[in-house]
Amino acid sequence: MLFMVVEKLKNQDGKAVYRKLQKGRGLPDGLKFVASYVTADLGRCFQLMETDDITTFQRWIADWQEVVEFEVVPVVEGKTTREALEPLL
């Protein structure tokens, strides 16, 4: 499954996040990083992640909570949604 992870950087402290990233993303087995985007004001980061086990998110989030607040949203690619809805149109 794909998940959009919306991260709010605590105190807009991008430096704290990037210092922690120097040690690596700390992804548990089974959690795949796909892509990320950071707002110009360093206030939020949007990451696309992939996993079949939500507990992998829980371990990863627990490790990053000191510098980031998380919202995790399950997502589906637009073309997959279109295909699913096609018979109903």
C-alpha positions in Angstrom: 0.0 0.0 0.0 1.0 3.6 -0.6 0.9 6.2 2.1 1.3 10.0 1.9 3.1 11.1 5.0 2.5 14.7 5.9 5.2 15.8 8.3 5.0 19.1 10.2 8.5 20.0 11.3 8.4 21.1 14.9 9.3 24.8 15.3 9.9 24.8 11.5 13.3 23.5 12.4 14.5 21.9 9.1 18.1 21.9 10.4 17.1 19.5 13.2 15.5 17.1 10.7 18.4 17.2 8.3 20.9 16.6 11.2 19.0 13.5 12.1 18.9 12.5 8.4 22.7 12.4 8.4 22.4 9.2 10.3 20.0 7.8 7.6 16.2 7.6 7.4 16.1 4.8 9.9 13.5 2.8 7.9 12.5 -0.5 9.4 12.5 -3.5 7.2 9.4 -3.5 5.0 9.0 0.3 4.8 10.1 1.8 1.5 10.7 5.5 0.9 9.4 6.5 -2.6 9.8 10.3 -2.7 9.7 13.5 -0.7 8.9 17.2 -1.1 9.6 20.0 1.3 7.7 23.3 1.4 9.7 26.5 0.8 9.3 27.7 4.4 10.7 24.4 5.8 7.4 23.9 7.7 6.2 20.7 6.1 7.4 17.7 4.2 5.3 15.3 2.1 6.7 11.8 1.7 5.3 9.0 -0.3 6.0 5.7 1.4 5.1 2.1 0.7 4.5 -0.8 3.1 2.1 -3.7 3.6 2.5 -3.6 7.4 1.3 -0.5 9.2 3.4 -1.4 12.3 6.4 -0.5 10.3 5.1 3.1 10.3 4.6 3.0 14.0 8.3 2.0 14.6 9.5 4.7 12.2 7.3 7.4 13.5 8.2 6.6 17.1 11.9 7.3 16.2 11.2 10.7 14.6 8.5 12.2 16.9 11.0 14.4 18.6 11.4 16.6 15.5 8.3 15.9 13.4 4.5 15.6 13.9 2.9 13.1 11.5 -0.2 12.5 9.5 -0.3 9.3 7.6 -2.9 9.0 4.7 -3.4 5.8 2.7 -3.5 6.8 -1.0 -4.1 5.1 -4.4 -2.7 6.2 -7.7 -5.3 8.1 -9.8 -5.2 5.6 -12.6 -6.0 2.8 -10.2 -9.0 4.8 -8.8 -10.2 5.5 -12.4 -10.0 1.8 -13.3 -11.9 0.8 -10.1 -14.7 3.3 -10.9 -14.9 2.7 -14.6 -17.6 0.0 -14.3 -19.7 2.5 -12.3 -19.5 5.3 -14.8 
